Amino acid sequence: MNEVVHRFLTRVALPCAAVLAFACSRPVDEPPLAGARLGGPFTLVDQNGHTVRDTDFSGRYRLVYFGFSFCPDVCPTDLQVIGQGMRLFEKRAPDRASRVQPIFITVDPRRDTPAVLKSYVAAFYPRLIGLTGTQAQIDAVRKEFAIYAAERPTEGGGYTMDHSRQATLFGPHGEPIAILSQDQGPQALADDLDRWVR
């Protein structure tokens, strides 16, 4: 082999090829829910009685949580964490935080009217939007977002709701990104937002 060619291969070409191979073999920091069939179009009513569509949030990240206002423990705990986590993220990255829209969707539209949701969501975070609708509309949204919910009778003839418990982050085009760590506290949720909101 020509000496010049040999020196080029050993000193330049092969080391560069090795670096390139290493870079290509490294895992890409891809969102956990990338490519998942989760979420979809909806038309609901917000806490002010206005019609809201999924397209109204185009260009913004959506932090979506399903629950109900009569929930005695889990929902208020999670929503408090979401509100505190959003505040922490706002302090860290105000521009990126302004692109995140927190959304609470009820699984109990019979009791969660716009008026009920108005006072409920205001207790947790000023930009939190509460959404309700007809039972058929809520059932359709739950199906799109893969949310389980079922009535469970309580003593005295009332009922509570069993339901999925997760805060899910969707991207500016409605694409699913990640299930957030609201069960690990505000700082963990803020860290998740810092990681995925670009």
N, C-alpha and C positions, 0 to 999 in steps of 0.2 A: 504494500500500500504506500502511496506517495506520502512522504513525511509531513508535508503541509496539511494534507487531508487528515492524516492521523491525529495531528495536534489539534485541528479544528474539532474533530469528533470528540476527543477526550477532554478538551478544555472548555468547549462552548456548546456544541450541539447536544451531547449526551446529558450534561448537567441541566441544560434548559429543558430537555425532554423529561427528565426526572421530576423537576419542579412542576412542570405542566401536568404530569401524570398524578402527582400528589394533590394538586389543586383540584383536579377533576374528580378525584376519588373522595374528597371531603363531602360530608353530607350538607345539603342545602338547608338553610333555616326556613323550612316550609311550614306554613301554618298547619296545626294538627287536623283541622277540618277541611283542608283544601280538597276540593273535588267532591265533597259530601253533598248528597241531595237533601238539603235542609233549608227551610225558609221558602218564601214565595210571595206572590201578590196577595194583598188584602185590602179591604175597605172597611174601616171601623169608625167609631165616634170617640173623640177625645173628651177630657174632663170639662171642656167648655162647650160641649155640644156640637162641635164642628166635625164634619166628615174628614177623615184622614186616610190617605192611601199610602201604600209602601213607596210609591214613586215620589211622595213628598220629601222623602229622606235621601233622595239621590245625591251622591257626592259626599255624604256623611257616613261615618261609622255608626252602627246601631248596637247598643248594649241592651239586649232583650231579656226580660224576666217575666215569667208567668206566675200568677198567684191570685190571691183574693183578699179583699179588705177585712173580711171577718176572720181571717187567719189569726189564731191566738199567739203564735210564737215564731214559727219559721219565717214566714214572709216579712214581718216587720224587722226581724233580725237581719235577714239578707238585704233588705232594702236600706237599712241603716248602714250596713257595710258598703253597699254600692255607693251611697251618698258620700260617705267618708272617703272611700277610695277615689271617687271622682274629684273630691276636693284636694286630696294629696297629689293626684296627677295634674290638676290645674296649677298647683304651686310649682311643680317640677317642669311642666311643659304646657304653658297656657295656650299657645297656638294650636298644638295638637289636641289638647283636651277640648277646645271649642268645637272640634270636628266630630266629637262623640255625642250622640243623642241617646240618653238612657230612656228606655220604654218599658212600662209596666202594662202587661196585657192580662186582663182578668180571665179566670176560668169559671167565674160565677156571675154571669151577666144578669141573672135574675135579681140579685141584690145590689150588684155594683153598677149603679146608674152613673151618668156623668157627674151629678151633684155629689154622690158619695165619693167617687174617685177624686174629685177636685180637692176636698179637704184631706183625703188620705195621702195622695202623692206629695202634697205641699209639705207634709210633715217630715219628709225624708231628704228632698233635694229640690232646689227651685226650678231646675230645668227638666225634671222627671215628667214625662208625659204618661198619662193613664189612658188606656184604650179599652172600650167595651163595644157591645153590639148586640145583635140578636143571638139567640142560642145557636142558630144555624151558622151564623158568621163566625162565632167563636169556635164552634166545632171544626169548621173548615180551616181556620188558622192553626188550631192545635194540631190538626193532621199534617199541615204543611211543615210545621216546626217540630214534629215528632214529640209532642207533649202529652203525657198521660194525665187525665183528670177524671174523677168519679165522685159522685155524692156519697157521703156516708152518714146514715141517720144518727142523731144524738138523742139523748133523753129529753122528753118534753115535746117531741114532735118536730124538732128542728133538724138541721143537717150541717155538716162541715164538708170540706172538700179534700180528698186525697189528690195529690198532684206531683208531677215532676218538679224537682228543685234544681235549677241551674240558671246561671247567667251566661248567655251566649253572645259573643261578639261577632258582628257581621260587618263586612267591608263596605266601601262607598258604592258598590254596585249590588249590594245585597248578598254578596258571597259569604258563606260561613268561614270563619277564621279559627275561633277557639272557644272552648268552654272555660270561663274564667274561674279564679280561685276565691269566690266569695265566701266559701266555708273556712278559709284560712285567714280571714281578717282583711281590713282595709289596705294594709301595706302590700299584701300579696296581690290584691286586685289591682292596685295602682301599678305594681311592677308588671303585671300581665299587660295592662294597657300601654305602658311604656315600651314593652317589647313589640307589640303588634300594630299599634297605631303609628303610621308612618307620616 
